[in-house]
């Protein structure tokens, strides 16, 4: 099993450009998440999804959009890139039942720089 | 609101020393889960342990051990006989279900451990 895969690994964007960070998991997990990690900080949740067709905002959703058309894929869209979005982005997935949080498995991360 | 505090920003130890990483959490839930993750210099996040709030038994896995104390809201992580490969950032995390049943996970800011040969 590949687990959670993310593409690209690195990307440099100019201010105002758009891009999509791809995330795919092959573990048939229902929950998927997008986090950002700023230098010296912990992870902050951007968006999450509890299943195909269902998404919701996390702690820091502004400037991002997501969709979940399949169980496997959970792309993160940046519409108008800003320097404040320079960060490392992690996708994660878990098989979680209500009130029974399970371990999240993380992808390798995407390092994004906005100049 | 849930909160995780890792007061130690950076720790340096000499190889073979023991080291304890502290984690203090806040939650109003009676049911919650605690996690530790390791982030080596390569950047990926590696799961180490998951513990639920009803299980206060300490756990040992090789050189790693975890001490969970509900009375002090702490979930500390000890590495015995540290090795250079233990150099990484270690994150403690707390998970509780919100009113909608979503698994909300809060991460601490991490402790950077440097093991010097």
Interface residues (C-beta under 8 A of the other chain):
Chain A: X31 X33 X40 X41 X42 X43 X44 X45 X48 X50 X56 X88 X90 X92 X94 X96 X98 X99 X101 X102 X103 X104 X105 X106 X107 X108 X109 X111
Chain B: X4 X9 X31 X33 X35 X37 X43 X44 X45 X47 X50 X91 X95 X96 X97 X101 X102 X103 X104 X105 X107 X108 X109 X110
